[in-house]
Structures are given as C-alpha cells and as structure tokens.
C-alpha cells in the first residue's frame, strides 16, 4: 500500500504517521534545533515533554538487547516513537475506547487461539507462556492495535464510489490491446562499436568508479568432525567447544592461537570483494553470498569473529582492508565501460526519437520506415491485460498500457537492456458486472487508492494540529551512548 501514497518529502508529520501505518521506518530531514527547556527532554509535542529515558526505554522494548543499533536506526526509532504518541493523542481526541467485552471477543476471534474453529483457552495460555508475554501486556497491545485500526477506519470511512469508477479501474487493468513492435536493441548492437581509444578515454575520466574494497581474510569453517575427529554430530559437546572459541575471541585471542589450540589446519588467505569475487573477478566457490555480506558488515575493530551463517559456523579473521583500482586488463571493467558507452548513445538516440514523438512528428509511416531502415522485424501481438507478461515483461507492458490507440511510442526498461518501438493498433475496452466475483476486489482497490488520498489530507490536518520540537542535542547524546 505504501506505493500508492505520495512521497511526503516535505512533511515531518506525514512521515511519522506513515511510519505507524505501514511500519517501514521513515525519518524526516533535520530541522531547527530544540530551544529552551531541560537537556534531558528529547522531544516536546505541544506542551508535553518526553525525556531521553522515555525514548531509551522504548528502544529497549522494541530491539533485541544483543543487537547493535546504528545512528540511522536511532533516528528511525525516534520517528516511530513520536508517531506512537501522535496516534495515541488522536485516539484520545476521538474518544476511541475498547470495552472489556469487546476485547474478550477480539481475543476469542484470533485464529491462533482456535481449535476446531472454537476459542481454546489452553492454546491462548500456551501462546502466552511460549512467548513469555504476561496476559495484561498482550491484551493491552491488542487493544491499542484495535484502537489504531478504528482510528484509520474513522479517517477513511464512508467511501462508496459509483459503478463507473469501478468499471474505469477494471478497464484500465483488463482491457485488451493489439500492438506492433520491434526491438531497437538489435539495431543498437550492430551500430555500437567502440575503439580502444574511446574505451581508455572513458576509463581515465571515470577511474573512481572502478575502485573496490577488498578484504584479505582467513575463513575457517568449524565442524564437529574437525573439532572431534570421531564425531560428526552437532551435539552438546560441539556447542560447548564453540562457546569456548567464542569466549577466546572476546578475550582477544588471535586466529593462530585458536587454530593451534584445537589442532586445526590453517586456511589459505582469500582476497575478496563484497560479491565474493577474487582480484581477477572470479567468484570463489563455496563462499555463500550471505557469509560475504556478514564479513563486510563487521566493524573495523572486529578483526576476528565467530560467524553463524545458514546453520554453519566460521572463524573469520580480517587481515587487511584496502581500496583496489581495477584497470582495463580486467575483463569486467572493459565490459562495464562498453555497456555504459552503449547506454550513453542509447539515451541520446532515445531522446531524439522521443522529442519527435512528443511533437507529433512521428507516426505509423515513420514507425514502418524506421523498422526497414534498421532491418528490424515487426511483431504483432495481443496483450490480454496489464499483467500479461507472456511475451514482454511487466515493466514494458505497463508503459504500453499508457499509450493511446493509433499512437507510436518508445518504451524501455530502466537499464535500457530492452528498447522497443511500439504502435498501439487497437484497444478493446471491457466492463465489469456488479454481481461478478471481481467487482468487490476492484471496489476495494478503489477504496485503498481513495483512502490514501484522504490520508494525505489528514496529514495536513495533523501538521497544523500538533507542534513538534526535537532536541537534536539530546538525540546526539543517545547516539553517542549506543555507539
């Protein structure tokens, strides 16, 4: 649903509000500093002040205690912390309440607590025990969730669009189209040839783009067989030794010390980038992408670490981190340069054609002439709906569905790997019956779109209703404490 909202780039309040509605964290650009008041206050909403302790307590209840929190995450959490407060204020202003009876019905209707389609007290109690949640905490959270749901229903209620709007949406998605198209990339591939001098000139101008971070590392996979030659089971004794190794790493023991203590064979040094490739751009076998990313996410002071990845355990020591400039002898560098040069020329040609089309100087005759001049085969197809990707991918089809009938257009993907000249020969419109199975689906789709527009208006209302001041000095203190 986030995609249907506009980008609330200029509004603190909308970003806070959306952070609550859709959960992915959004943070606003830094504004003016908080002035006056206690240094311990991190945010003031109208006349109410919220302390650093309030915010830190919130952070600790929403994050795993053993997980490091970054500066960006602290900002995101402050966004949601403020959003929670605003939503609660709105709930109170609308006097939204959940009675004990209504809460009881909510709990009884949770699918997780049903057995044979009936509420099971035993399943409810087991759920609380398994997740170590006191009943009053779960019930409070469920009540708050229901209040929020009612708040946003209240904002967007009363929507009853007329049938012609539902038909319009249905037709936009399901209309059928007869189109003609040809692939300009075939022409591009024939025409785009580059000399060594052109490639070298591009490289010299863009050298910075061909610098990569490489790490020299030891990577040793720990298995029961390597630690205990007679066993090959991940049992209690194996994990006991694994804990010992972890303790030794925390104590500052070196890689060689740990290897020698357990009589393990020292691995070869690997030089890898974040893609798990060596200096010659060859992917290293048996090196999982997830493991490589974990190695590159280690802090600079974590030279030796015990890493778990996909139920495997590794001792990793980072020997050196350096920026390496790849030269033209590297096949991937040369390949990338040629691709970029092609795209530059493609953009220029595409821009010229689009300029003619936009000025209505490009019609079906021009379409046919260009196909002949480029020696491109014109293909005729029928597209059944906007999601029909049997022949062309959805990104291209979506563009085609924006074209009027009897018009020519250039369509392409983001990487210019597919560039087509398209002529929409016929558009076959469709309608939907009110008693059909799909009618409610498209009715709800329209309601979602309309609700998002209503929330935009609600954003402006919130913006005027509350005054939010953030103490960025206090926020810096929190960041320094956690980092």
Secondary structure, 3 states (H helix, E strand, C coil): CHHHCCCCCCCHHHHHHHHHHHCCCCCCCCCCCCCCCCCCEEEEECCEEEEHHHHHHHHHHHCCCCCCCCHHHHHHHHHHHHHHHHHHHHHHHCCCCCCHHHHHHHHHCCHHHEECCEECHHHHHHHHHHCCCCHHHHHHHHHHHHHHHHHHHHHHCCCCCCHHHHHHHHHHHHCEEEEEEEEHHHHHHHHCCCCHHHHHHHHHHCHHHHEEEEEEEEEEEECHHHHCCCCCCCCHHHHHHHHHHHHHHHCCCCHHHHHHHCCCCCCCCEEECCCCECCCCCECCCCCHHHHHHHHCCCCCCCEEEEEECCEEEEEEEEEEEEEECCCCCHHHHHHHHHHHHHHHHHHHHHHHHHHHHCCCCCHHHHHHHHHHCCCCCEEEEECCCCCCCCCCHHHHHHHCCCCCCCEEEEECCCCCCEEEEEEEEEECCCCCCCCHHHHHHHHHHHHHHHHHHHHHHHHHHHHHCCEEECHHHHHHHHHHHC
